[in-house]
Amino acid sequence: MLALVLRAEFSPRPGYGVLEVERRTGKVREGSMVWRNPRIGLEERGRPKPRGKEVLLRVGAVGICGSDVHFVETDKDGYMLYPGLVKTPVVIGHELSGIVEEVGPEVKDVKPGDLVTSEEMFWCGECEACKVNYFNHCLRLNDPSDMSFGELGFTHDGGMAEYVLIPHEKYLWKIDSLVERYGSEEKALEAGSLVEPTSVSYHAIFNRAGGFKPGGYVVVWGAGPIGLAAIGLSKAAGASKVISFDISPIRRELAEKMGADHVFDPAELSKNDVEPWEKIMELTGGEGADMHVEAAGAPRHTLPQMIKSLAIGGKITWIGRAPQETPIYLEVLQVRRAQVYGSQGHSGWGNFKNVIRLMAAGKIDMTRIITSRFKLEDALKAFERAHKRIDGKITIKP
């Protein structure tokens, strides 16, 4: 089978405390501190055979995520930009959907022909974190010595291939209900590949931060796929006003398509000596935002603006990743009765189930954000385009 494989050199930065087990397994905690001179290439690989609870999928659609791009973008020293858990070589791609091709002998809940999507985080369900429903923080998932668990497309071969082997059926969610909504398997598979990033936003807004009351004011920072999902979900949940900021013209246009009521380029505001927080306070009648969603990964730019535009009882839910420290004025959180919530992942809490239900009901349509489609054999061209940051979502269709 054809697959897009990430390879890199194991070369820990000076001063990084690399563990011997990381050196032995190649499963490292911080990819940007270890993997140097990364590159991707199409390779022919054998088709996996499912055993036990494993399920083999014929990939229908897979999206290029910002983390996939950060695998192959480097700093001045040649290290990949992605800061999290990663092992190479690995087939990348974690935003996927597919058709069940073959199942292991112990599989009970899915069968060949089912349309499904998969969680990206392969949690164990047995460690202390999992036992209290913190699947996104599974201790074995993050353990460099445990290769049974990890992340799809990061430590386990992912979906930018003709077939992908999912290690357990518990990570799969059926999306057959999307066929009726979209009118074809092909479109349903495209929608299904967007369940994972949408669930990231769902988890951040409704689980980690506890949501907002219908009628609330929501501000979304960054209109990439995660931010666009946050816009769609916020409107579906009854936000009376959604305000979004992004520097990309195409992403501002997509933000409007997803339901944002007001969309701004912060750079343009700056030219007129207007700061984003001032625009927020103007549009909310001086009350501020009931919820800020940080999906830009730019804390030094966004956090000061959010702190200045929090409603009393306001919330900040943080999704964007950035390996940098940022000062915060805690006094504001106290006097505004406000809270900051860190969010990671998408597993547990019925996130996938509820996102699929919303899609099937037509409450959100994430296929609006797909702006380019490529065949698997053209995956390198797809990544060339991804580096330009001119798309909403690029989808590869093996």
ROGUVO-987296 format. One record per residue (C-alpha): residue number from 1; chain; x, y, z. Coordinates in steps of 0.5 Angstrom, whole numbers. Layout:
<atoms>
 seq mol    c1    c2    c3
 NUM   A     X     Y     Z
...
</atoms>
This chain:
<atoms>
 seq mol    c1    c2    c3
   1   A     0     0     0
   2   A     2     7    -1
   3   A     4    11     5
   4   A     6    18     7
   5   A    12    17    12
   6   A    16    22    16
   7   A    23    21    18
   8   A    28    25    22
   9   A    35    24    25
  10   A    35    23    33
  11   A    39    28    35
  12   A    38    31    42
  13   A    39    38    43
  14   A    45    40    48
  15   A    42    41    55
  16   A    36    37    53
  17   A    35    31    59
  18   A    34    25    54
  19   A    32    19    57
  20   A    35    13    56
  21   A    28     9    54
  22   A    27    15    49
  23   A    33    13    46
  24   A    31     6    46
  25   A    24     6    43
  26   A    24    13    39
  27   A    18    15    43
  28   A    20    22    45
  29   A    16    27    50
  30   A    18    33    46
  31   A    19    32    38
  32   A    22    39    37
  33   A    28    38    42
  34   A    30    31    39
  35   A    28    30    32
  36   A    33    34    27
  37   A    32    35    19
  38   A    25    32    18
  39   A    23    30    11
  40   A    17    26     9
  41   A    16    22     3
  42   A    11    17    -1
  43   A    13    10     1
  44   A    10     3    -1
  45   A     9    -1     5
  46   A     5    -8     7
  47   A    -2    -8     8
  48   A    -3    -9    16
  49   A    -7   -15    18
  50   A   -12   -14    24
  51   A   -11   -19    30
  52   A   -15   -19    37
  53   A   -19   -12    37
  54   A   -15    -9    32
  55   A   -19    -6    26
  56   A   -16    -5    19
  57   A   -19     1    15
  58   A   -19     3     8
  59   A   -18    11     9
  60   A   -23    15     5
  61   A   -21    22     7
  62   A   -15    25    12
  63   A   -14    32    13
  64   A    -7    36    14
  65   A    -7    39    21
  66   A    -2    44    23
  67   A     2    39    27
  68   A     3    35    21
  69   A     6    42    18
  70   A    10    43    24
  71   A    13    36    23
  72   A    17    38    17
  73   A    18    46    18
  74   A    24    47    22
  75   A    28    52    27
  76   A    34    55    25
  77   A    38    49    28
  78   A    34    44    23
  79   A    29    41    29
  80   A    22    40    27
  81   A    17    45    30
  82   A    12    40    33
  83   A    13    40    41
  84   A    10    34    43
  85   A    10    27    43
  86   A    13    24    37
  87   A    16    18    34
  88   A    19    17    27
  89   A    19    14    22
  90   A    12    14    22
  91   A     6    15    17
  92   A     3    21    19
  93   A    -5    24    19
  94   A   -10    23    25
  95   A   -16    27    22
  96   A   -19    21    18
  97   A   -25    17    16
  98   A   -25    11    13
  99   A   -29     4    11
 100   A   -28    -2    15
 101   A   -24    -7    11
 102   A   -23   -12    16
 103   A   -23   -14    23
 104   A   -19   -18    28
 105   A   -23   -24    31
 106   A   -25   -21    38
 107   A   -28   -15    35
 108   A   -35   -14    36
 109   A   -38    -7    35
 110   A   -36    -6    28
 111   A   -36   -10    21
 112   A   -33    -9    14
 113   A   -37    -4    10
 114   A   -38     1    16
 115   A   -36     8    16
 116   A   -32    10    22
 117   A   -28    16    24
 118   A   -22    14    30
 119   A   -20    18    36
 120   A   -13    20    35
 121   A   -11    19    42
 122   A   -10    12    44
 123   A   -11    12    51
 124   A   -11     5    56
 125   A   -17     6    60
 126   A   -13     3    66
 127   A    -8     8    69
 128   A   -10    13    74
 129   A   -12    19    69
 130   A   -16    14    65
 131   A   -20    11    71
 132   A   -23    18    73
 133   A   -24    20    65
 134   A   -18    24    64
 135   A   -17    20    57
 136   A   -13    26    54
 137   A    -8    25    59
 138   A    -7    18    60
 139   A    -1    16    63
 140   A     1    10    59
 141   A     0    14    52
 142   A     5    19    55
 143   A    10    14    57
 144   A    16    13    53
 145   A    17     6    55
 146   A    10     4    53
 147   A     9     3    46
 148   A     2     0    46
 149   A    -1     7    47
 150   A     0    13    44
 151   A    -2    18    38
 152   A    -5    16    31
 153   A     0    19    26
 154   A     5    21    32
 155   A     7    15    35
 156   A     3    10    31
 157   A     2    10    24
 158   A    -3    14    21
 159   A    -8    16    16
 160   A    -4    19    10
 161   A    -4    12     7
 162   A    -9     7     3
 163   A   -10     3     9
 164   A    -9     5    17
 165   A    -9     0    23
 166   A   -13     2    29
 167   A   -11    -2    35
 168   A   -17    -3    38
 169   A   -25    -2    36
 170   A   -26     2    42
 171   A   -23     8    39
 172   A   -28     8    33
 173   A   -34    12    32
 174   A   -39    10    27
 175   A   -41    16    22
 176   A   -46    12    17
 177   A   -51    17    20
 178   A   -48    22    16
 179   A   -49    19     9
 180   A   -56    21     9
 181   A   -55    28    11
 182   A   -49    29     6
 183   A   -53    25     0
 184   A   -46    20    -1
 185   A   -41    16     2
 186   A   -36    21    -1
 187   A   -38    27     2
 188   A   -40    23     9
 189   A   -33    21     9
 190   A   -30    28     8
 191   A   -35    30    14
 192   A   -32    24    18
 193   A   -25    27    17
 194   A   -27    33    21
 195   A   -30    30    27
 196   A   -23    30    31
 197   A   -21    37    30
 198   A   -29    39    32
 199   A   -28    35    38
 200   A   -22    38    40
 201   A   -26    45    40
 202   A   -32    41    43
 203   A   -28    39    49
 204   A   -25    45    50
 205   A   -32    49    50
 206   A   -37    45    53
 207   A   -33    40    58
 208   A   -26    44    60
 209   A   -30    51    61
 210   A   -37    48    62
 211   A   -40    52    56
 212   A   -44    58    56
 213   A   -51    60    57
 214   A   -55    61    51
 215   A   -54    68    49
 216   A   -47    69    51
 217   A   -42    73    47
 218   A   -36    69    45
 219   A   -29    71    42
 220   A   -25    66    38
 221   A   -18    68    37
 222   A   -15    64    30
 223   A   -20    62    25
 224   A   -16    55    23
 225   A   -20    49    23
 226   A   -20    49    31
 227   A   -22    56    31
 228   A   -27    55    25
 229   A   -30    49    29
 230   A   -31    53    35
 231   A   -35    58    31
 232   A   -40    53    29
 233   A   -41    50    35
 234   A   -42    57    39
 235   A   -47    59    34
 236   A   -50    52    35
 237   A   -50    52    42
 238   A   -54    59    42
 239   A   -49    64    42
 240   A   -52    71    41
 241   A   -45    74    38
 242   A   -39    71    36
 243   A   -33    75    34
 244   A   -27    72    31
 245   A   -20    75    29
 246   A   -15    72    24
 247   A   -10    75    20
 248   A   -11    71    14
 249   A   -16    73     9
 250   A   -19    66     7
 251   A   -20    64    14
 252   A   -23    71    16
 253   A   -28    69    10
 254   A   -29    62    12
 255   A   -30    65    19
 256   A   -36    68    16
 257   A   -39    62    13
 258   A   -38    58    19
 259   A   -43    63    23
 260   A   -38    69    26
 261   A   -42    75    26
 262   A   -36    80    26
 263   A   -29    78    24
 264   A   -23    82    24
 265   A   -16    83    22
 266   A   -12    85    28
 267   A    -6    88    24
 268   A   -11    92    20
 269   A   -14    94    27
 270   A    -7    96    29
 271   A    -7   101    23
 272   A   -12   105    26
 273   A   -10   105    33
 274   A   -15   100    35
 275   A   -14    94    39
 276   A   -18    88    39
 277   A   -20    88    46
 278   A   -23    95    45
 279   A   -27    93    39
 280   A   -30    87    43
 281   A   -32    92    49
 282   A   -35    96    43
 283   A   -39    90    40
 284   A   -41    88    47
 285   A   -44    94    50
 286   A   -38    95    55
 287   A   -40    88    58
 288   A   -34    84    55
 289   A   -34    76    53
 290   A   -37    71    56
 291   A   -32    66    53
 292   A   -26    67    50
 293   A   -23    61    45
 294   A   -16    61    44
 295   A   -14    57    38
 296   A    -9    61    35
 297   A    -3    59    39
 298   A     0    66    40
 299   A    -1    67    48
 300   A     4    74    48
 301   A    -1    77    43
 302   A    -8    74    45
 303   A    -8    73    52
 304   A    -7    81    54
 305   A   -13    82    49
 306   A   -17    77    53
 307   A   -15    79    60
 308   A   -18    86    58
 309   A   -24    84    55
 310   A   -27    79    60
 311   A   -34    79    62
 312   A   -36    79    69
 313   A   -36    71    70
 314   A   -32    70    64
 315   A   -28    64    61
 316   A   -22    63    57
 317   A   -21    56    54
 318   A   -14    55    52
 319   A   -13    50    46
 320   A    -7    53    42
 321   A     0    50    43
 322   A     6    55    44
 323   A    12    53    48
 324   A    13    60    51
 325   A    12    63    58
 326   A     7    69    58
 327   A     6    74    64
 328   A    -1    74    66
 329   A    -5    79    71
 330   A    -8    75    76
 331   A   -12    81    79
 332   A   -17    81    73
 333   A   -19    74    74
 334   A   -20    76    81
 335   A   -24    82    80
 336   A   -28    80    74
 337   A   -29    73    77
 338   A   -26    70    71
 339   A   -23    63    70
 340   A   -17    60    65
 341   A   -18    53    63
 342   A   -13    49    59
 343   A   -15    44    54
 344   A   -12    38    51
 345   A   -15    33    46
 346   A   -22    30    45
 347   A   -23    24    48
 348   A   -28    22    53
 349   A   -35    25    55
 350   A   -38    23    49
 351   A   -35    28    45
 352   A   -34    24    38
 353   A   -42    22    39
 354   A   -44    29    40
 355   A   -40    32    34
 356   A   -43    27    30
 357   A   -50    28    32
 358   A   -49    35    31
 359   A   -47    34    24
 360   A   -52    29    22
 361   A   -57    34    24
 362   A   -55    39    20
 363   A   -53    44    26
 364   A   -46    44    24
 365   A   -43    43    17
 366   A   -35    43    17
 367   A   -34    41    10
 368   A   -35    48     9
 369   A   -28    49    11
 370   A   -25    44     6
 371   A   -22    49     1
 372   A   -17    44    -3
 373   A   -17    36    -4
 374   A   -11    32    -7
 375   A   -10    25    -8
 376   A    -5    21    -4
 377   A     0    20   -10
 378   A     0    28   -10
 379   A     1    29    -2
 380   A     8    32    -3
 381   A     4    38    -7
 382   A    -1    38    -2
 383   A     4    40     3
 384   A     7    45    -1
 385   A     1    48    -1
 386   A     0    47     6
 387   A     6    51     8
 388   A     3    57     4
 389   A    -2    58     9
 390   A    -8    60     4
 391   A   -13    54     6
 392   A   -18    53    11
 393   A   -17    45    11
 394   A   -13    41     6
 395   A   -16    34     5
 396   A   -12    28     2
 397   A   -17    23    -1
 398   A   -13    16    -2
</atoms>
